[in-house]
Amino acid sequence: HAVKRNRVKRLVREAWRRNKSEIVVKCEEQKITFDFALVYTATIILSYEEIEKKIKQLSLRLNKDYFHDEDNSTTAS
């Protein structure tokens, strides 16, 4: 089980690392901090592309809900 768990952790970390910059910039601009905990609940290991898609959806949702980003609110689904 450890091999699968570590693979999921690597995939999620990489997807987050590549897609967090917009959120980090907005947090710095507004001088706020966030602590993120991502919980992987799927019973199968998704592909990197699917995980990255979910991380991007999370980013859009955070922008909409916490930063009231009007530009991204129409693209979030």
N, C-alpha and C positions, 0 to 999 in steps of 0.2 A: 504493500500500500504506500510505502514511503516514496517509491519511485514515481508513482502517479501523482501523489501530493506535491512533490518537488517540481514536477513538470508543470503542473497547474500554477504553482507559485511563480515559476520563471515566466510563463506565458502572460500572466496577469501583470506582473511587475514590468515587463517590457512594454506591453500595451499602454499601461499607465504612464511610464516614463516618456513614451513618444507622444502622448496626447495631453499631458497635464499643463503644458506651458501657458495656454490661454487662461486657465483657472488661476495659476500661480501669479500671472501678471495682474489680473483683476484683483486678487487678494492684496497684492502689494500696493496697487493704486489706492485701494480703499482702506489700507492699513488694518486688515483683518486677518485672522489665522483660522485655519481649519485643520482638524485631525480627521483623516480618512481611514476607514476600515472597510476593505472590500472582502465580502464573504462569497465564496464560490459554492453554490448549492446544487449545481447540476450533477447528475450521477454518472455522466460520461464526460470525457475530456473533449471540449470543443476545439476546433481549429484556431490557430492564431488569428486568422481573419475574422472569425465569428466573435472571438473575445474582444478584439480591437473595435469591432462594430458596436458592441455593448458598451465599451468604455467611452466611445464617442457619443453614444446616446446619453450616457451618464453626464458627460461634460455639457452637452446641450441642455439637459434638464437642470443641472446646477446653475448654468448661466441664466436660464429663464427664471428659476425659483429664487435664487439668492442675489443675482446681480441685475435682474429685470432687464435682461438683454433683449431688446425688441428685434434686433436683426436675426437672432437665432430662434425666436419663438415661432416663426412661420415654418422653419425647416425641421423642427422637432416633431417626432411622431410617436 
